[in-house]
Amino acid sequence: MIPENRIPTHPGLTLSQEFLVPLGISQVAFAAHLGVPVQRINELVRAKRGITPQTAWLLSQALDTTPELWINLQAAYDLARSRPPAPVAPLAEVG
């Protein structure tokens, strides 16, 4: 059964657990490879920052993925986090 109310994993955790840890690369080394500040990678990994289109391109090129992967992970996370607490009734047809 798929949970309906689970918040998707932040893309920073995916970056850390699916890429950096298996590759044995530190945040410092990865940031240097990308040419970005270490703080940017660290904030991503700690879910304090989101994936921007520019970051998606950098990650996709360095990790042999697509920028869409990173943007979609971020979009799924953002949508789940901003879900309204109560549903809105659909509009009724007029006339």
GROMACS elastic network, one bead per residue, 0.5 to 0.9 nm:
[ bonds ]
;  ai    aj funct       b0    kb
    2     6     6  0.89899   500
    3     6     6  0.58424   500
    4     7     6  0.87997   500
    5    80     6  0.82222   500
    6     9     6  0.89270   500
    6    80     6  0.80604   500
    7    10     6  0.85481   500
    7    76     6  0.85466   500
    7    77     6  0.66007   500
    7    80     6  0.56738   500
    7    81     6  0.67663   500
    8    11     6  0.88284   500
    8    73     6  0.79991   500
    8    76     6  0.65391   500
    8    77     6  0.52257   500
    8    78     6  0.88127   500
    8    80     6  0.70120   500
    8    81     6  0.87147   500
    9    12     6  0.82621   500
    9    13     6  0.67502   500
    9    14     6  0.71338   500
    9    73     6  0.78355   500
    9    74     6  0.89056   500
    9    76     6  0.86805   500
    9    77     6  0.66448   500
   10    13     6  0.55647   500
   10    14     6  0.67824   500
   10    15     6  0.89423   500
   10    44     6  0.85416   500
   10    45     6  0.84165   500
   10    46     6  0.88912   500
   10    47     6  0.62087   500
   10    50     6  0.82869   500
   10    73     6  0.71452   500
   10    74     6  0.68152   500
   10    76     6  0.87882   500
   10    77     6  0.60099   500
   10    78     6  0.88296   500
   11    15     6  0.61141   500
   11    16     6  0.86249   500
   11    44     6  0.75406   500
   11    45     6  0.78186   500
   11    47     6  0.77175   500
   11    50     6  0.77259   500
   11    51     6  0.73536   500
   11    70     6  0.67233   500
   11    71     6  0.87659   500
   11    73     6  0.56546   500
   11    74     6  0.59799   500
   11    77     6  0.78979   500
   12    16     6  0.62206   500
   12    17     6  0.86034   500
   12    41     6  0.81605   500
   12    42     6  0.86126   500
   12    43     6  0.80061   500
   12    46     6  0.66020   500
   12    47     6  0.57270   500
   12    48     6  0.87283   500
   12    49     6  0.82027   500
   12    50     6  0.78171   500
   12    51     6  0.81036   500
   13    16     6  0.50432   500
   13    17     6  0.58982   500
   13    18     6  0.79603   500
   13    44     6  0.78127   500
   13    45     6  0.54250   500
   13    46     6  0.72613   500
   13    47     6  0.72204   500
   14    17     6  0.53080   500
   14    18     6  0.53347   500
   14    19     6  0.72708   500
   14    45     6  0.81639   500
   14    73     6  0.88652   500
   15    18     6  0.57161   500
   15    19     6  0.53295   500
   15    20     6  0.63398   500
   15    21     6  0.86492   500
   15    44     6  0.82726   500
   15    45     6  0.68762   500
   15    59     6  0.87146   500
   16    19     6  0.57116   500
   16    21     6  0.59535   500
   16    22     6  0.86143   500
   16    27     6  0.85460   500
   16    44     6  0.89560   500
   16    45     6  0.60604   500
   17    20     6  0.63921   500
   17    21     6  0.55471   500
   17    22     6  0.71865   500
   18    21     6  0.67510   500
   18    22     6  0.64609   500
   18    23     6  0.86391   500
   19    22     6  0.55820   500
   19    23     6  0.59669   500
   19    24     6  0.84384   500
   19    25     6  0.84547   500
   19    63     6  0.75970   500
   20    23     6  0.52079   500
   20    24     6  0.59526   500
   20    25     6  0.52063   500
   20    26     6  0.66737   500
   20    27     6  0.75380   500
   20    30     6  0.79776   500
   21    24     6  0.50061   500
   21    25     6  0.64549   500
   21    26     6  0.78106   500
   22    25     6  0.79427   500
   23    26     6  0.89327   500
   25    28     6  0.82391   500
   25    29     6  0.63229   500
   25    30     6  0.65093   500
   26    29     6  0.51881   500
   26    30     6  0.61124   500
   26    31     6  0.84962   500
   27    30     6  0.50641   500
   27    31     6  0.59813   500
   27    32     6  0.84997   500
   27    38     6  0.66293   500
   27    39     6  0.89817   500
   27    41     6  0.62838   500
   27    42     6  0.65961   500
   27    45     6  0.86535   500
   28    31     6  0.52103   500
   28    32     6  0.62092   500
   28    33     6  0.86408   500
   28    37     6  0.84730   500
   28    38     6  0.55525   500
   28    39     6  0.88912   500
   28    41     6  0.81102   500
   28    42     6  0.85602   500
   29    32     6  0.50926   500
   29    33     6  0.61614   500
   29    34     6  0.87186   500
   29    38     6  0.85096   500
   30    34     6  0.62525   500
   30    35     6  0.84569   500
   30    36     6  0.87295   500
   30    38     6  0.81514   500
   30    41     6  0.79017   500
   30    62     6  0.89598   500
   31    34     6  0.51198   500
   31    35     6  0.58777   500
   31    36     6  0.52013   500
   31    37     6  0.60203   500
   31    38     6  0.51964   500
   31    39     6  0.84830   500
   31    40     6  0.78355   500
   31    41     6  0.62905   500
   31    42     6  0.89253   500
   32    36     6  0.63698   500
   32    37     6  0.74864   500
   32    38     6  0.74973   500
   33    36     6  0.79549   500
   33    62     6  0.81735   500
   34    37     6  0.87637   500
   34    58     6  0.66287   500
   34    59     6  0.80012   500
   34    62     6  0.73835   500
   36    39     6  0.83680   500
   36    40     6  0.68942   500
   36    41     6  0.79029   500
   37    40     6  0.55033   500
   37    41     6  0.72199   500
   37    42     6  0.89753   500
   38    41     6  0.53754   500
   38    42     6  0.61062   500
   38    43     6  0.85568   500
   39    43     6  0.59164   500
   39    44     6  0.84534   500
   40    43     6  0.53142   500
   40    44     6  0.62984   500
   40    45     6  0.87882   500
   40    49     6  0.76422   500
   41    44     6  0.50634   500
   41    45     6  0.62126   500
   41    46     6  0.86232   500
   41    49     6  0.87449   500
   42    45     6  0.51518   500
   42    46     6  0.61601   500
   42    47     6  0.85626   500
   42    48     6  0.84408   500
   42    49     6  0.88210   500
   43    46     6  0.50590   500
   43    47     6  0.60329   500
   43    49     6  0.53108   500
   43    50     6  0.83979   500
   44    47     6  0.50548   500
   44    48     6  0.59266   500
   44    50     6  0.63021   500
   44    51     6  0.74259   500
   45    48     6  0.76583   500
   45    49     6  0.82265   500
   46    49     6  0.77792   500
   47    50     6  0.70489   500
   50    74     6  0.66578   500
   50    78     6  0.88650   500
   51    54     6  0.80476   500
   51    55     6  0.58371   500
   51    56     6  0.61945   500
   51    70     6  0.67850   500
   51    71     6  0.66002   500
   51    73     6  0.86140   500
   51    74     6  0.61033   500
   52    55     6  0.50998   500
   52    56     6  0.60619   500
   52    57     6  0.86775   500
   52    70     6  0.86724   500
   52    71     6  0.73616   500
   52    74     6  0.85684   500
   53    57     6  0.63066   500
   53    58     6  0.87429   500
   53    67     6  0.74358   500
   53    68     6  0.89514   500
   53    70     6  0.85022   500
   53    71     6  0.69041   500
   54    57     6  0.52633   500
   54    58     6  0.64170   500
   54    59     6  0.87721   500
   54    67     6  0.88451   500
   55    58     6  0.50192   500
   55    59     6  0.60559   500
   55    60     6  0.84130   500
   55    67     6  0.83977   500
   55    70     6  0.84983   500
   56    59     6  0.52249   500
   56    60     6  0.59774   500
   56    61     6  0.85444   500
   56    66     6  0.78162   500
   56    68     6  0.74330   500
   56    69     6  0.80017   500
   56    70     6  0.54294   500
   56    71     6  0.63788   500
   57    60     6  0.51753   500
   57    61     6  0.61595   500
   57    62     6  0.85983   500
   57    66     6  0.75256   500
   57    67     6  0.50814   500
   57    68     6  0.87010   500
   57    70     6  0.85479   500
   58    61     6  0.53694   500
   58    62     6  0.61963   500
   58    63     6  0.84914   500
   58    67     6  0.80641   500
   59    62     6  0.52147   500
   59    63     6  0.58032   500
   59    64     6  0.79902   500
   59    65     6  0.75269   500
   59    66     6  0.81998   500
   59    67     6  0.72975   500
   59    70     6  0.78521   500
   60    63     6  0.52889   500
   60    64     6  0.54341   500
   60    67     6  0.51808   500
   60    68     6  0.84895   500
   60    69     6  0.80562   500
   60    70     6  0.76942   500
   61    64     6  0.53951   500
   61    65     6  0.67197   500
   61    66     6  0.74909   500
   61    67     6  0.81281   500
   62    65     6  0.79877   500
   63    66     6  0.86372   500
   65    68     6  0.84848   500
   65    69     6  0.70385   500
   65    70     6  0.85469   500
   66    69     6  0.54166   500
   66    70     6  0.72631   500
   67    70     6  0.54462   500
   67    71     6  0.62879   500
   67    72     6  0.85444   500
   68    71     6  0.50093   500
   68    72     6  0.57584   500
   68    73     6  0.83286   500
   69    72     6  0.52692   500
   69    73     6  0.61785   500
   69    74     6  0.86834   500
   70    73     6  0.51360   500
   70    74     6  0.62244   500
   70    75     6  0.85813   500
   71    74     6  0.51069   500
   71    75     6  0.60325   500
   71    76     6  0.86077   500
   72    76     6  0.60470   500
   72    77     6  0.84730   500
   73    76     6  0.53090   500
   73    77     6  0.62699   500
   73    78     6  0.86756   500
   74    77     6  0.51211   500
   74    78     6  0.60629   500
   74    79     6  0.85387   500
   75    78     6  0.50641   500
   75    79     6  0.59830   500
   75    80     6  0.85031   500
   76    79     6  0.52519   500
   76    80     6  0.62037   500
   76    81     6  0.86169   500
   77    80     6  0.53370   500
   77    81     6  0.61952   500
   77    82     6  0.87220   500
   78    81     6  0.51443   500
   78    82     6  0.61817   500
   78    83     6  0.86682   500
   79    82     6  0.52702   500
   79    83     6  0.61533   500
   80    83     6  0.53779   500
   81    84     6  0.88515   500
   82    85     6  0.88192   500
   83    86     6  0.85662   500
   84    87     6  0.67353   500
   84    88     6  0.86304   500
   89    92     6  0.87228   500
   91    94     6  0.88020   500
